[in-house]
Amino acid sequence: METRNSPIDQKSNVSDKPGLAVFDFDGTITNGDTFLDFARFSIGTPLLLLKIIGGSFYTALRILQTRSFSEGKEVLFGAIFAHVEESYFLEKTRRYSLEQLPRLIKPQALKKIDWHKSQGHTLVILTASVDSWIKPWAEKNNFTYVIATELEIIDGRLTGKFKTKNCVGKEKARRIIQAFPNLRDYSVYGYGNSRQDSYFLDLVDYPFMRSF
């Protein structure tokens, strides 16, 4: 994969195809990860630390025994949010997304998003984060699609498990192809910040790693 390390040459990247701009979220659009930031917002730092460190030796052991980061993330999410009412969770995620999340957004990311909007490009977020705390901000900023990790909900409560695979690495590439089987019909820009993003960046026409 050839990634660009300088701003888009807006004149040279002209195409008759419609534009599609695909952004990773955590660490690309934001400064840092939003999972623990949302957890702190939702239940407070003392309780979060209690759940992670002091609340459950069994949970800590399960995290250590998991075979992948994705499995460990699901275990940790379950330790914090299992059995929470869906309505309460969605109210918390909406407030976080609209009131707290903006402080984490990189100004240079917003500038690039605005450029794509000015070109009439379709905006997509492709993220391992949970869709619930991304969508309100994304909708406010004119993103058409949020492709993310989704939660399992039964009888109006979170089970603590993921409904989909954690949207990271190869799963990101699979999900973008699933959402856009006609991907070649677009002029595709992609933005990421980690090795895990290289899988979907390999699929785009204009990949940007840790740059805009």
Beta strands, then each sheet from edge to edge (+ up, - down):
strand 1: 19-23
strand 2: 122-130
strand 3: 145-149
strand 4: 151-154
strand 5: 157-162
strand 6: 187-192
strand 7: 206-209
sheet 1: 3+ 2+ 1+ 6+ 7+
sheet 2: 4+ 5-
end
